[in-house]
Amino acid sequence: MHAVIVGCGRVGAELADALAQRNFSVAIIDKNPAAFEHLHQGFEGKTLVGPGFDRDILEEAGIKKADVFIAVTNGDNSNIVCARIAKEHYGRRTVAARIYDPRRAQIYERLGIPTVATVAWTTDQVLARVMPPSEAILGTIGSGDVVAVGVEVPDAAAGARVSELNVPGRILITAVSRFGQTEVAEPNLILQEGDFLNLVVMRAELGRLADHLASRGKALRV
């Protein structure tokens, strides 16, 4: 698996290290060479100096084979330009961008680019948007048998009600984020493409969570 990150501030550096620990090869781009000092000393990925929208630099970073693309510079416009190039020109499917103005979230997410407002932006939340459900753990509860997970609604689950995906005692959707706004998950809420779910899940069900969501709640009810 290969990841390309644009922006090597605190969050970008944390993401690079976190993805490397998950056995990704990582290339990180920043206009300022000094920014790479944020990386851990043992970082073995590639660092490139320049703008993240420069296609020569992106291709040197391995954008054509990237499984994950994340833009976390300090500018909304730069992040969205980079993300759109990755998604629209290079056809990358898993793309995320940081924004500072949450009012823009609706526009960006309609372009198919998951965003997180900077006030809520953490490394774990970014990883939750780009990793498979079995690896998108946001935290553990109690003894660790119950975990908090964040995942994007798969296309197949769009149109399903929250109640269809809940499994008593095993899987519970607690909150839904849509266009930068988050609300408690009411049972009758109908999910839309691009929604981001916060769930509480029994750890034993993590390996089957993706199939469960994609089957609109049928996989774990058999």
Number of C-alpha atoms within 10 A of each C-alpha: 13 19 25 29 30 29 26 28 20 15 19 25 24 18 25 27 20 16 19 19 11 11 11 19 18 25 24 27 27 22 16 14 13 11 17 23 12 14 21 12 8 7 15 14 15 14 18 19 15 16 19 28 19 11 16 13 16 25 14 12 24 18 23 16 14 25 18 24 24 29 29 29 26 15 14 16 13 21 23 23 15 26 29 22 17 28 19 12 11 16 14 19 16 20 25 29 28 28 27 18 14 17 13 15 23 17 12 19 19 12 14 19 21 27 30 23 18 14 10 9 16 15 16 18 17 22 22 23 23 22 18 17 20 17 16 21 24 17 13 16 12 7 7 11 11 19 22 20 24 28 26 21 20 19 14 13 21 17 13 18 19 23 17 15 24 22 16 8 9 15 22 19 22 17 17 24 17 19 20 21 13 14 10 12 21 14 14 11 14 15 21 18 17 21 20 24 23 22 21 24 24 19 19 12 16 22 13 13 23 17 16 21 25 17 15 20 22 14 15 18 8 5
